[in-house]
Structure formats: C-alpha cells, structure tokens
C-alpha cells in the first residue's frame, strides 16, 4: 500500500512539475516573441528547449536517467537546440549589421533651421516675405525637409522655430514643431486634407491619396517648385553601372529575377526592395511601372502600437544582390553612404547637370501642395517660393530650381 501511495505521489509531483514548467516556458516564449522583432524563431527554440527540460525533469522523477537509451538522445537533442540558437543569433546579428537606406528622422536634426552647425540654406539678404502671425503649417516628405526648413528659416520668426532640435538619450532628433513638421509623404497628404497642414512639399500623390481627398471634398492644388531625380541604387561592389527603364519595370514586375539576366554573374537572385505604400518614392515607382503589376515586396516582422507583431514592407538592406530606390538628394547628401552607388538610367547618370539639362530620364517636378481654399498667408508663401528667393533656397540646398 505504501509503495502504491509513493507511486501516486511521484506521479502527482511529476504532473505538477510538467504543468508549471509548461506555463513558464509558454510565458517566456511569448515574452521573447512580443519583445523582439525577430522573435518567432527564438520562440520555437525556447519552446523546444523547454520541452526537453521538462522531459529530463520528469525522467529524473521516474528514475529514467539511469538508462542510456533515454539520456543520450535527450542530450543530443538539447545540444542541437543550443547550437541552433547560437547559429540563429549569429545570423541575425549579421543581418542587423548590414547597412540600410531608409527615411530616418534622426538625419533631419542637422537640417533644423537653427540647429548648431545647421546645414539649412540661409539667404544672404533679408527675406522679401516675413509672416509673424497666422503662420501656415508646413509638412512634407523627409527628402524635402531641408528645403522647407530653409523656407521657414527665411520667412518665420526665429523664436517660433527654436524648439525643433531635441536631445533624446544619445540621439539628436527633431521635434514636431507647431509650424514646421515632417511627418513623411503619407501623413503629410493626410494632414493637408484634414486641415492639420496648410502647405506640404512632396512628390505627386498616390491614387489612394487622391481618392482620400476626393472623399473628403477637398481639392488639392499642385504647384511645381523644383526638379529632382528618382534614382536606383545597388551595393557598391555590384559591377553593374547602368540599367534601362524597361529592365527596371521587368525587375519590379518579377519578369527579371536574377542578376545574370542583366549580365552580372555570381550575384544570383535580385533582392528588389520597395518602400511603404503611399510614400513619395513608392508612388513614383508605381507611376514608372506604367500599369505593370508590382511584385510583392520583401516583408519584415515589426511591433505595432498594441505590442503585437505585424508585417511591414522591409527597409532596404544593402545586400550584395540588392536594388533599391529613392530621390537623389536623400541618398547622396542626407544618407551619404559610400557602400551604395547610384545607377545610370538608359546610360545617363543622375547628377545635377543631367537633371538641369533634361537628359536624365527619371527627373521630375516636386510640388508645393495646397488646398483650393488656402488662406491669404499660405498663398503669399506659395508665391514667394516660386519667386527669386524661394528658388534660390532650392538651389542652395542642392536641388534643381524651376528655371534650370
């Protein structure tokens, strides 16, 4: 009877231990999964190790560990899990250290109007326009922030722009000033429709952004204020120097999938990155595709505002077989990464001279976008931007003004 009770007692404690360990590892795995962007693989590994440990503890309670046929495969399985963990961690560390080209607001701090050593263009004469009250709220694309930061510096009172640069831990960042914002193209088009911005600076809108304005009864006015090149770039070690518009269309529609089809050997599959839907560069690519269906872009897991994991278009990673796109000034002046190189399009390189003389085939206007019911100060600002001083700021910044 005593032996029977001991066996029941042993079964009870084995069961209780298994249940406790199970929930410990479930909660640990969930913590890893939701606390780490790349958490799924770690979750699986953690659960596997947990199951092995459970098996070992239950086996110990029952005395199985004295048998070689039990513990030898268990130790091998445990070793495989640990080795896999280190391999995955090492690979993830390698991936994380590959440079990216992505719109990063940290880059904008040096272009704030009154930042220390600000790169923002400044007129060497008094502005012909100053606005001291009812200031139009500016917003727009990251790549164009240096331009409209220069506009604000010339036209708006200094004391209203002093709070833009902030120190956050060890990163200099920009604050969202009441009158000078940079929410990116997607949000800026939303803000101009809802009235949270009076004038935005961006590439032409996507069809969805046009539809959003129409549904809200807002008519947007697109005023060209300068020209810029839409550029494609690759890893600096990629030997390719030029690409045609037709080849770009075939790459991004999935017709061309290997660098060998473009005469580049040993790079294999083309990793063609895209940008987020609604961004200025993504809308420009969609226009360039001329009705061709875009292939599905590379995705990555990210943490959303509610703490869950969602899929998002992956930022450009500078793999040896990668290709991406943006606007010339952003890549060459704001990012300035010599590990990527710009490609010539149809044999024409995207430099300022070729943009100005019209030879570069993917040069196009960028716009100051206003509402048809814009107020008096917004219209004054728009007129000044099109005038000599506004165009001078565009040229001083490094873009191409209208008259060139």
VOPAGU-2260 file (C-alpha; in pm, 1 decimal, decimal comma):
REM VOPAGU-2260
SITE   aa  ch    i         X         Y         Z
SITE  UNK   A    0       0,0       0,0       0,0
SITE  UNK   A    1     285,5     234,1      91,9
SITE  UNK   A    2     456,1     166,2    -245,6
SITE  UNK   A    3     129,6     239,8    -424,3
SITE  UNK   A    4      95,1     571,2    -240,4
SITE  UNK   A    5     455,7     656,6    -320,8
SITE  UNK   A    6     393,1     590,5    -689,7
SITE  UNK   A    7      79,1     806,8    -685,0
SITE  UNK   A    8     272,2    1077,7    -504,3
SITE  UNK   A    9     552,2    1056,6    -762,2
SITE  UNK   A   10     300,4    1079,2   -1049,1
SITE  UNK   A   11     136,9    1383,0    -886,2
SITE  UNK   A   12     465,7    1573,4    -846,6
SITE  UNK   A   13     577,7    1478,7   -1196,7
SITE  UNK   A   14     249,1    1606,4   -1338,6
SITE  UNK   A   15     260,7    1928,0   -1132,9
SITE  UNK   A   16     620,8    1993,8   -1235,3
SITE  UNK   A   17     534,4    1940,1   -1601,7
SITE  UNK   A   18     238,5    2179,8   -1581,8
SITE  UNK   A   19     440,2    2453,5   -1404,5
SITE  UNK   A   20     730,8    2425,3   -1647,8
SITE  UNK   A   21     494,8    2425,7   -1943,1
SITE  UNK   A   22     338,9    2757,6   -1840,1
SITE  UNK   A   23     677,6    2908,3   -1751,0
SITE  UNK   A   24     811,1    2836,4   -2096,9
SITE  UNK   A   25     488,3    2945,1   -2268,8
SITE  UNK   A   26     504,2    3286,6   -2096,6
SITE  UNK   A   27     880,2    3314,0   -2158,9
SITE  UNK   A   28     829,1    3232,4   -2525,9
SITE  UNK   A   29     550,5    3488,3   -2556,6
SITE  UNK   A   30     773,6    3746,3   -2389,7
SITE  UNK   A   31    1050,2    3681,7   -2641,2
SITE  UNK   A   32     805,9    3682,7   -2931,1
SITE  UNK   A   33     645,0    4015,7   -2844,3
SITE  UNK   A   34     961,2    4177,7   -2715,0
SITE  UNK   A   35    1177,0    4100,2   -3014,4
SITE  UNK   A   36    1109,8    4194,0   -3375,9
SITE  UNK   A   37    1272,0    3869,0   -3483,1
SITE  UNK   A   38    1114,4    3674,1   -3201,9
SITE  UNK   A   39     939,4    3390,7   -3382,1
SITE  UNK   A   40    1244,1    3170,2   -3435,2
SITE  UNK   A   41    1354,5    3231,6   -3075,5
SITE  UNK   A   42    1006,9    3137,2   -2959,3
SITE  UNK   A   43    1027,1    2799,8   -3130,8
SITE  UNK   A   44    1374,7    2733,2   -2993,4
SITE  UNK   A   45    1272,5    2832,2   -2642,5
SITE  UNK   A   46     970,7    2601,6   -2654,0
SITE  UNK   A   47    1184,5    2313,4   -2783,4
SITE  UNK   A   48    1437,0    2359,1   -2503,0
SITE  UNK   A   49    1152,7    2382,0   -2254,5
SITE  UNK   A   50    1004,3    2053,6   -2371,6
SITE  UNK   A   51    1344,3    1883,9   -2346,7
SITE  UNK   A   52    1398,0    2016,2   -1993,9
SITE  UNK   A   53    1051,0    1900,4   -1894,4
SITE  UNK   A   54    1126,3    1556,4   -2030,1
SITE  UNK   A   55    1455,1    1546,3   -1837,6
SITE  UNK   A   56    1295,2    1651,3   -1507,8
SITE  UNK   A   57    1004,2    1410,7   -1541,1
SITE  UNK   A   58    1250,7    1138,2   -1635,6
SITE  UNK   A   59    1456,8    1217,4   -1327,3
SITE  UNK   A   60    1148,9    1188,2   -1106,6
SITE  UNK   A   61    1078,7     846,7   -1253,6
SITE  UNK   A   62    1438,5     733,6   -1247,5
SITE  UNK   A   63    1474,8     702,1   -1626,6
SITE  UNK   A   64    1802,2     893,6   -1637,1
SITE  UNK   A   65    1984,3     581,0   -1525,4
SITE  UNK   A   66    1911,6     434,5   -1868,1
SITE  UNK   A   67    2149,5     531,0   -2150,6
SITE  UNK   A   68    1885,3     490,7   -2417,5
SITE  UNK   A   69    1696,9     776,7   -2250,8
SITE  UNK   A   70    1958,9    1040,0   -2174,5
SITE  UNK   A   71    2191,1    1005,3   -2479,5
SITE  UNK   A   72    1930,2    1117,1   -2740,3
SITE  UNK   A   73    1799,8    1376,6   -2493,6
SITE  UNK   A   74    2144,9    1533,2   -2458,4
SITE  UNK   A   75    2196,1    1526,2   -2835,7
SITE  UNK   A   76    1860,8    1699,3   -2892,2
SITE  UNK   A   77    1942,1    1957,4   -2625,2
SITE  UNK   A   78    2281,9    2024,5   -2786,0
SITE  UNK   A   79    2119,8    2068,3   -3126,3
SITE  UNK   A   80    1878,9    2327,6   -2981,3
SITE  UNK   A   81    2160,9    2524,5   -2819,4
SITE  UNK   A   82    2373,1    2513,1   -3136,6
SITE  UNK   A   83    2073,9    2626,1   -3342,9
SITE  UNK   A   84    2012,3    2910,4   -3101,4
SITE  UNK   A   85    2369,6    3038,0   -3142,1
SITE  UNK   A   86    2357,8    2998,6   -3521,7
SITE  UNK   A   87    2030,9    3192,7   -3547,7
SITE  UNK   A   88    2162,2    3464,2   -3314,0
SITE  UNK   A   89    2482,2    3494,4   -3515,0
SITE  UNK   A   90    2295,5    3516,7   -3843,5
SITE  UNK   A   91    2056,0    3776,3   -3702,4
SITE  UNK   A   92    2349,7    3980,6   -3577,3
SITE  UNK   A   93    2498,5    3966,0   -3928,1
SITE  UNK   A   94    2168,6    4081,6   -4081,2
SITE  UNK   A   95    2132,3    4364,6   -3827,0
SITE  UNK   A   96    2479,7    4493,7   -3914,2
SITE  UNK   A   97    2407,7    4520,7   -4287,6
SITE  UNK   A   98    2357,0    4893,6   -4355,7
SITE  UNK   A   99    2014,5    5023,1   -4453,3
SITE  UNK   A  100    1891,0    5313,0   -4660,8
SITE  UNK   A  101    1567,3    5430,3   -4503,4
SITE  UNK   A  102    1396,6    5761,2   -4430,8
SITE  UNK   A  103    1526,3    5832,2   -4082,6
SITE  UNK   A  104    1413,5    6137,1   -3892,1
SITE  UNK   A  105    1738,1    6137,4   -3693,6
SITE  UNK   A  106    1901,9    6258,5   -4015,3
SITE  UNK   A  107    1687,5    6571,6   -4008,2
SITE  UNK   A  108    1832,3    6720,3   -3691,0
SITE  UNK   A  109    2121,8    6878,6   -3881,4
SITE  UNK   A  110    1870,0    7042,7   -4117,1
SITE  UNK   A  111    1662,8    7208,0   -3845,0
SITE  UNK   A  112    1654,6    7585,4   -3909,6
SITE  UNK   A  113    1857,7    7688,8   -3605,3
SITE  UNK   A  114    2040,8    7371,6   -3507,4
SITE  UNK   A  115    2406,5    7401,9   -3415,7
SITE  UNK   A  116    2605,4    7383,1   -3742,3
SITE  UNK   A  117    2275,4    7370,7   -3932,0
SITE  UNK   A  118    2301,2    7265,5   -4297,2
SITE  UNK   A  119    1984,4    7454,2   -4382,0
SITE  UNK   A  120    2031,3    7708,1   -4661,2
SITE  UNK   A  121    2015,4    8069,8   -4547,5
SITE  UNK   A  122    1967,7    8378,5   -4763,8
SITE  UNK   A  123    2247,9    8634,6   -4753,2
SITE  UNK   A  124    1986,4    8907,7   -4772,1
SITE  UNK   A  125    1665,9    8994,4   -4589,6
SITE  UNK   A  126    1365,2    8793,9   -4699,3
SITE  UNK   A  127    1112,4    8984,0   -4907,6
SITE  UNK   A  128     839,0    8800,0   -4716,1
SITE  UNK   A  129     801,2    8766,5   -4340,7
SITE  UNK   A  130     499,7    8615,0   -4168,8
SITE  UNK   A  131     461,0    8681,9   -3797,2
SITE  UNK   A  132     103,9    8569,7   -3731,7
SITE  UNK   A  133    -131,2    8304,3   -3868,3
SITE  UNK   A  134     170,8    8109,6   -3988,7
SITE  UNK   A  135      91,5    7841,8   -4248,7
SITE  UNK   A  136     173,9    7494,8   -4110,3
SITE  UNK   A  137     438,3    7326,0   -4329,9
SITE  UNK   A  138     471,7    6949,4   -4362,2
SITE  UNK   A  139     601,8    6703,2   -4617,1
SITE  UNK   A  140     847,1    6439,7   -4732,3
SITE  UNK   A  141    1164,7    6359,0   -4541,2
SITE  UNK   A  142    1380,6    6411,0   -4850,5
SITE  UNK   A  143    1239,5    6763,1   -4899,1
SITE  UNK   A  144    1266,5    6874,4   -4536,7
SITE  UNK   A  145    1595,5    7060,5   -4598,1
SITE  UNK   A  146    1411,9    7279,8   -4849,2
SITE  UNK   A  147    1106,7    7375,5   -4647,4
SITE  UNK   A  148    1319,5    7411,3   -4335,0
SITE  UNK   A  149    1503,7    7680,7   -4535,3
SITE  UNK   A  150    1172,9    7842,7   -4628,8
SITE  UNK   A  151    1068,7    7855,0   -4262,5
SITE  UNK   A  152    1405,8    7996,1   -4157,2
SITE  UNK   A  153    1372,5    8278,2   -4408,2
SITE  UNK   A  154    1008,4    8368,2   -4350,4
SITE  UNK   A  155     905,2    8269,4   -3994,4
SITE  UNK   A  156    1013,2    8429,2   -3662,1
SITE  UNK   A  157    1319,8    8260,3   -3510,1
SITE  UNK   A  158    1162,2    8224,4   -3165,6
SITE  UNK   A  159     887,2    8003,6   -3308,8
SITE  UNK   A  160    1138,0    7754,3   -3456,4
SITE  UNK   A  161    1393,3    7727,3   -3174,8
SITE  UNK   A  162    1243,4    7416,2   -3013,3
SITE  UNK   A  163    1282,2    7182,2   -3312,5
SITE  UNK   A  164    1608,6    7007,1   -3219,6
SITE  UNK   A  165    1581,6    6786,2   -2912,1
SITE  UNK   A  166    1824,8    6556,4   -2733,4
SITE  UNK   A  167    1676,2    6213,3   -2667,5
SITE  UNK   A  168    1917,7    5990,0   -2479,7
SITE  UNK   A  169    2218,8    5972,9   -2709,4
SITE  UNK   A  170    2034,7    6071,0   -3029,2
SITE  UNK   A  171    1979,2    6418,8   -3167,3
SITE  UNK   A  172    1633,9    6421,0   -3318,8
SITE  UNK   A  173    1376,7    6668,8   -3441,7
SITE  UNK   A  174    1065,1    6766,4   -3256,3
SITE  UNK   A  175     733,6    6819,4   -3431,2
SITE  UNK   A  176     715,2    7198,2   -3422,1
SITE  UNK   A  177     371,8    7358,6   -3439,4
SITE  UNK   A  178     450,5    7527,9   -3770,0
SITE  UNK   A  179     725,5    7311,1   -3921,9
SITE  UNK   A  180     656,1    6937,2   -3927,1
SITE  UNK   A  181     799,7    6639,3   -4110,1
SITE  UNK   A  182     553,7    6351,9   -4090,5
SITE  UNK   A  183     663,9    6196,4   -4426,0
SITE  UNK   A  184     469,8    6197,8   -4752,3
SITE  UNK   A  185     197,8    5956,2   -4642,5
SITE  UNK   A  186      97,4    6150,2   -4330,7
SITE  UNK   A  187     150,9    6488,1   -4494,8
SITE  UNK   A  188    -109,9    6413,7   -4763,9
SITE  UNK   A  189    -346,7    6306,7   -4487,6
SITE  UNK   A  190    -275,9    6625,1   -4290,7
SITE  UNK   A  191    -337,7    6861,8   -4582,9
SITE  UNK   A  192    -679,4    6702,5   -4636,9
SITE  UNK   A  193    -779,3    6709,1   -4269,7
SITE  UNK   A  194    -655,3    7066,3   -4223,5
SITE  UNK   A  195    -362,8    6977,1   -3994,0
SITE  UNK   A  196    -124,3    7127,2   -4251,7
SITE  UNK   A  197    -164,4    7427,8   -4481,1
SITE  UNK   A  198     111,0    7353,4   -4732,3
SITE  UNK   A  199     305,3    7033,6   -4790,4
SITE  UNK   A  200     609,9    6953,3   -5001,8
SITE  UNK   A  201     611,4    6617,3   -5175,1
SITE  UNK   A  202     616,8    6409,5   -5490,7
SITE  UNK   A  203     283,1    6355,7   -5671,9
SITE  UNK   A  204      24,9    6163,6   -5466,1
SITE  UNK   A  205     -76,0    5800,1   -5497,7
SITE  UNK   A  206    -420,1    5707,9   -5631,4
SITE  UNK   A  207    -530,9    5629,4   -5276,0
SITE  UNK   A  208    -422,5    5974,5   -5158,1
SITE  UNK   A  209    -613,6    6139,0   -5443,0
SITE  UNK   A  210    -919,5    5932,9   -5353,1
SITE  UNK   A  211    -892,8    6030,5   -4985,5
SITE  UNK   A  212    -900,5    6399,8   -5081,4
SITE  UNK   A  213   -1195,9    6344,0   -5312,4
SITE  UNK   A  214   -1393,4    6153,9   -5047,9
SITE  UNK   A  215   -1341,6    6443,4   -4805,8
SITE  UNK   A  216   -1447,5    6706,1   -5058,0
SITE  UNK   A  217   -1102,6    6865,8   -5070,2
SITE  UNK   A  218    -949,8    6989,3   -5394,2
SITE  UNK   A  219    -570,2    6990,3   -5384,9
SITE  UNK   A  220    -359,0    7227,8   -5592,3
SITE  UNK   A  221     -16,9    7102,0   -5708,2
SITE  UNK   A  222     236,0    7377,4   -5777,7
SITE  UNK   A  223     573,7    7263,5   -5917,1
SITE  UNK   A  224     859,8    7435,9   -5735,0
SITE  UNK   A  225    1168,3    7240,0   -5845,2
SITE  UNK   A  226    1305,8    6923,4   -6003,6
SITE  UNK   A  227    1469,9    6615,3   -5860,6
SITE  UNK   A  228    1594,8    6277,9   -5985,5
SITE  UNK   A  229    1433,3    5948,7   -5895,5
SITE  UNK   A  230    1730,0    5714,8   -5857,3
SITE  UNK   A  231    1804,9    5344,9   -5827,7
SITE  UNK   A  232    2099,2    5218,5   -5627,0
SITE  UNK   A  233    2282,0    4892,8   -5554,1
SITE  UNK   A  234    2563,4    4768,2   -5333,7
SITE  UNK   A  235    2886,9    4948,2   -5422,5
SITE  UNK   A  236    3053,4    4613,6   -5501,6
SITE  UNK   A  237    2794,1    4526,2   -5763,7
SITE  UNK   A  238    2972,0    4572,7   -6100,9
SITE  UNK   A  239    2661,4    4698,1   -6283,0
SITE  UNK   A  240    2675,5    5067,9   -6373,8
SITE  UNK   A  241    2366,0    5125,6   -6587,1
SITE  UNK   A  242    2015,1    4992,8   -6619,5
SITE  UNK   A  243    1727,4    5074,1   -6852,8
SITE  UNK   A  244    1373,5    5180,7   -6762,0
SITE  UNK   A  245    1246,3    4863,2   -6929,1
SITE  UNK   A  246    1476,8    4648,7   -6713,9
SITE  UNK   A  247    1356,2    4826,7   -6400,0
SITE  UNK   A  248     997,1    4754,1   -6497,1
SITE  UNK   A  249    1081,4    4388,7   -6553,9
SITE  UNK   A  250    1265,5    4360,4   -6221,0
SITE  UNK   A  251     980,1    4511,5   -6021,3
SITE  UNK   A  252     713,0    4313,6   -6205,5
SITE  UNK   A  253     902,1    3989,4   -6140,0
SITE  UNK   A  254     994,6    3918,0   -6504,1
SITE  UNK   A  255    1368,3    3954,2   -6433,6
SITE  UNK   A  256    1468,0    3777,7   -6112,3
SITE  UNK   A  257    1841,2    3707,4   -6145,9
SITE  UNK   A  258    2138,2    3941,5   -6190,9
SITE  UNK   A  259    2271,6    3702,0   -6454,3
SITE  UNK   A  260    1990,5    3818,7   -6685,3
SITE  UNK   A  261    2149,3    4165,8   -6670,1
SITE  UNK   A  262    2499,4    4036,7   -6738,4
SITE  UNK   A  263    2612,3    4032,6   -6374,3
SITE  UNK   A  264    2746,6    3694,3   -6272,7
SITE  UNK   A  265    2769,4    3527,9   -5929,6
SITE  UNK   A  266    2519,7    3755,2   -5752,7
SITE  UNK   A  267    2221,8    3528,0   -5808,6
SITE  UNK   A  268    1867,5    3630,9   -5724,8
SITE  UNK   A  269    1781,8    4002,3   -5734,0
SITE  UNK   A  270    1658,8    4123,1   -5394,9
SITE  UNK   A  271    1435,7    4411,2   -5508,4
SITE  UNK   A  272    1333,0    4626,6   -5213,4
SITE  UNK   A  273    1032,2    4855,7   -5218,3
SITE  UNK   A  274     907,1    5138,3   -4996,8
SITE  UNK   A  275     591,4    5171,3   -4788,8
SITE  UNK   A  276     264,2    5226,4   -4972,5
SITE  UNK   A  277     188,6    5596,5   -5005,1
SITE  UNK   A  278     547,9    5716,7   -4966,0
SITE  UNK   A  279     671,6    5957,9   -5231,9
SITE  UNK   A  280     925,9    5716,5   -5375,9
SITE  UNK   A  281     676,3    5427,9   -5383,8
SITE  UNK   A  282     417,2    5640,5   -5566,3
SITE  UNK   A  283     687,8    5743,7   -5813,9
SITE  UNK   A  284     778,0    5378,5   -5875,5
SITE  UNK   A  285     410,1    5297,1   -5934,6
SITE  UNK   A  286     391,4    5575,1   -6195,8
SITE  UNK   A  287     711,5    5442,8   -6355,3
SITE  UNK   A  288     567,3    5093,0   -6384,6
SITE  UNK   A  289     319,1    5222,9   -6644,5
SITE  UNK   A  290      39,2    4988,4   -6546,3
SITE  UNK   A  291     255,4    4678,8   -6489,2
SITE  UNK   A  292     175,0    4477,9   -6176,6
SITE  UNK   A  293     425,7    4533,4   -5894,4
SITE  UNK   A  294     568,8    4219,1   -5740,2
SITE  UNK   A  295     521,3    4156,5   -5366,4
SITE  UNK   A  296     799,6    4337,6   -5177,2
SITE  UNK   A  297    1021,2    4176,4   -4909,5
SITE  UNK   A  298     848,3    4187,1   -4571,7
SITE  UNK   A  299     967,5    4200,7   -4212,3
SITE  UNK   A  300     801,8    4148,5   -3875,4
SITE  UNK   A  301     758,1    4465,7   -3671,3
SITE  UNK   A  302     590,4    4550,5   -3343,6
SITE  UNK   A  303     275,5    4756,7   -3383,9
SITE  UNK   A  304     137,5    5010,3   -3137,8
SITE  UNK   A  305     -56,5    4742,5   -2949,5
SITE  UNK   A  306     250,2    4525,4   -2888,1
SITE  UNK   A  307     162,9    4259,6   -3144,5
SITE  UNK   A  308     368,1    4152,8   -3443,3
SITE  UNK   A  309     259,5    4271,6   -3787,4
SITE  UNK   A  310     415,5    4252,5   -4133,9
SITE  UNK   A  311     563,6    4565,8   -4287,7
SITE  UNK   A  312     749,0    4635,5   -4610,3
SITE  UNK   A  313    1115,8    4574,9   -4531,2
SITE  UNK   A  314    1359,4    4866,5   -4533,8
SITE  UNK   A  315    1635,2    4846,9   -4793,7
SITE  UNK   A  316    1919,0    4626,3   -4671,4
SITE  UNK   A  317    2244,4    4666,4   -4861,5
SITE  UNK   A  318    2296,7    4300,5   -4953,4
SITE  UNK   A  319    2534,0    4235,1   -5244,0
SITE  UNK   A  320    2234,6    4133,8   -5458,5
SITE  UNK   A  321    2002,8    4418,2   -5352,4
SITE  UNK   A  322    1849,3    4703,4   -5550,4
SITE  UNK   A  323    1650,3    4995,3   -5412,6
SITE  UNK   A  324    1535,9    5346,2   -5498,9
SITE  UNK   A  325    1481,5    5691,0   -5353,3
SITE  UNK   A  326    1547,4    6051,3   -5453,1
SITE  UNK   A  327    1897,0    6170,0   -5539,8
SITE  UNK   A  328    1944,2    6432,6   -5267,2
SITE  UNK   A  329    1832,0    6197,3   -4992,6
SITE  UNK   A  330    2081,2    5927,2   -5092,1
SITE  UNK   A  331    2378,2    6146,9   -5184,3
SITE  UNK   A  332    2350,6    6428,3   -4928,4
SITE  UNK   A  333    2140,5    6312,2   -4633,5
SITE  UNK   A  334    2241,8    5944,5   -4607,0
SITE  UNK   A  335    2585,3    5975,5   -4774,1
SITE  UNK   A  336    2665,5    5605,0   -4760,4
SITE  UNK   A  337    2955,4    5510,1   -4988,4
SITE  UNK   A  338    2852,6    5144,4   -4959,4
SITE  UNK   A  339    2576,6    5207,4   -5212,7
SITE  UNK   A  340    2612,5    5350,7   -5561,4
SITE  UNK   A  341    2367,1    5516,6   -5796,1
SITE  UNK   A  342    2294,0    5361,6   -6133,8
SITE  UNK   A  343    2277,6    5539,8   -6464,6
SITE  UNK   A  344    1937,0    5509,1   -6633,6
SITE  UNK   A  345    1940,4    5448,0   -7009,6
SITE  UNK   A  346    2310,5    5538,2   -6996,5
SITE  UNK   A  347    2258,5    5876,3   -6822,3
SITE  UNK   A  348    2393,3    5930,4   -6470,5
SITE  UNK   A  349    2170,5    6119,6   -6221,2
SITE  UNK   A  350    2385,2    6424,0   -6147,4
SITE  UNK   A  351    2271,0    6787,3   -6123,4
SITE  UNK   A  352    2391,4    6871,6   -6473,0
SITE  UNK   A  353    2185,7    6594,1   -6632,6
SITE  UNK   A  354    1880,8    6690,9   -6427,5
SITE  UNK   A  355    1914,0    7055,6   -6529,1
SITE  UNK   A  356    1964,1    6985,6   -6899,7
SITE  UNK   A  357    1676,7    6735,0   -6907,0
SITE  UNK   A  358    1885,1    6435,8   -7018,5
SITE  UNK   A  359    1827,4    6218,8   -6711,3
SITE  UNK   A  360    1502,7    6032,2   -6793,7
SITE  UNK   A  361    1366,8    5999,8   -6438,7
SITE  UNK   A  362    1389,0    6363,9   -6334,2
SITE  UNK   A  363    1054,6    6514,5   -6242,8
SITE  UNK   A  364     893,1    6800,9   -6054,6
SITE  UNK   A  365     829,9    6805,5   -5683,7
SITE  UNK   A  366     542,3    7013,5   -5556,3
SITE  UNK   A  367     412,5    7255,8   -5300,7
SITE  UNK   A  368      63,7    7119,2   -5238,2
SITE  UNK   A  369    -210,3    7344,6   -5105,5
SITE  UNK   A  370    -586,8    7333,2   -5073,8
SITE  UNK   A  371    -808,4    7523,0   -5316,2
SITE  UNK   A  372    -941,3    7716,5   -5015,5
SITE  UNK   A  373    -591,7    7811,7   -4890,2
SITE  UNK   A  374    -576,5    8126,8   -4677,5
SITE  UNK   A  375    -405,8    8453,0   -4768,9
SITE  UNK   A  376     -75,8    8381,2   -4589,4
SITE  UNK   A  377     -42,5    8038,9   -4748,9
SITE  UNK   A  378     -88,7    8190,8   -5094,3
SITE  UNK   A  379     168,7    8461,4   -5014,3
SITE  UNK   A  380     416,1    8194,1   -4906,8
SITE  UNK   A  381     348,7    7991,7   -5222,6
SITE  UNK   A  382     408,4    8297,6   -5441,4
SITE  UNK   A  383     735,2    8372,9   -5259,1
SITE  UNK   A  384     855,6    8012,0   -5303,8
SITE  UNK   A  385     805,6    8045,2   -5680,0
SITE  UNK   A  386     991,5    8375,1   -5679,3
SITE  UNK   A  387    1362,0    8452,5   -5687,4
SITE  UNK   A  388    1437,7    8399,1   -5317,2
SITE  UNK   A  389    1240,2    8077,0   -5279,0
SITE  UNK   A  390    1404,6    7933,1   -5588,4
SITE  UNK   A  391    1743,2    8045,1   -5461,3
SITE  UNK   A  392    1692,6    7843,2   -5141,0
SITE  UNK   A  393    1603,5    7536,9   -5350,5
SITE  UNK   A  394    1924,6    7574,9   -5550,0
SITE  UNK   A  395    2140,8    7647,1   -5243,1
SITE  UNK   A  396    2004,7    7335,0   -5075,2
SITE  UNK   A  397    2120,5    7118,0   -5367,0
SITE  UNK   A  398    1806,3    7068,0   -5570,8
SITE  UNK   A  399    1726,6    7195,9   -5917,9
SITE  UNK   A  400    1508,5    7509,9   -5931,7
SITE  UNK   A  401    1242,7    7561,4   -6198,5
SITE  UNK   A  402    1438,1    7791,0   -6427,3
SITE  UNK   A  403    1719,2    7539,1   -6488,2
